[in-house]
């Protein structure tokens, strides 16, 4: 069966057709046991949107809470090199420091090395609350290494949340072991619920000691994924579903994937863009399969709203990533550097620091609430009740506009309206300032990455990029330096609406943007 390409208009029609039936179905959402929940729960939800026991699991988890990802850090340990399936978008690299994508690591670790590294990172980065095993192969294709690591960490670092990522092929047989080790967050990569589509994504799986190919391989994988998801839901384990959007293959189909994983109790659905540069050496990259544009990705995500709750702040991390989402401090914690460190794991110190972070987070939330009223008034005065615009933000974390334009390696993207400043994604870019000087040849690629945005909020910006952005129709904004992001975005939006109302400017729609994958980390 040949998959037809679906247009943005078709996706909007699908969203309208699917939103009501999905919203009325039971399962998914806030409840880990499949009960219906408020539509705002999940990635962007708060304590009023979900049961207390669920909120306690997600509030400091940067992947499960969009708000938390501004403040709390995660790390991955690369103890699982083997994999039991082949994906056409994957090429694992075990000694690579200059690519930022799943399946890539600089050093493979033994469980003992991994535990020592976790304790070292946690002693230096007290806001690190989550430890995950995400490869570089599949966590459950390496069960002894995975669970030995988890067992030691549950004893030595009991305050750290434990997570793992899997393709789901071996999941049903491992659910008891997952629960035994107090792993209460599991990510399953599910790209299809139709084996005919799956055969275009997975050339083979290794099943019952033999290689299986084609539609039969995809059928087995699909059945195992669905069964494993249902079993985790029944045991109260929170599940996040990762799906890679592959234009022309599963873009339209991901709406059905969203529906089916919600039925089975998935907590979040993370729809990610295909990484398909030829230099990465994947099958899709070498055969010219393109990734989605920014508008195509957002259209599919928007079409799934009303189904399983969406995660839009994923960074498609390396299998050895360390730090806040969007940053990687793994080079600070290589094995040779850890040997020289004086590791003191002080739970009380970590808890005290995290309480300070939580206070900052609450201040961010209140600033957003206060700014919403002004944005609402301004949009009504301007006659722009339905206006929505995208705004790019340069940030180093803490939920603030606190980064120089030239120092940004990514921009966070917010959709701003009179109702909210909604995080909708991020855009990687190559570093503009290198060695204290601006690299002007980088500017066109940066502009292309945020070309769909009306403004970019920064702490500071030089004259050359300021002029380049203005020429491209993107407003550079320094006035809200070090303000909380949502407050800054909403305040700018209120001012923008006022300028539209006065006739000082004319609102115009923006174009599409390019999703820049695999920005060079060495820069």
Order of alpha helices (4+ residues) and beta strands (2+ residues): alpha-alpha-beta-beta-alpha-beta-alpha-beta-alpha-beta-alpha-beta-beta-alpha-beta-alpha-beta-alpha-alpha-beta-beta-alpha-alpha-beta-beta-beta-beta-beta-alpha-beta-alpha-beta-alpha
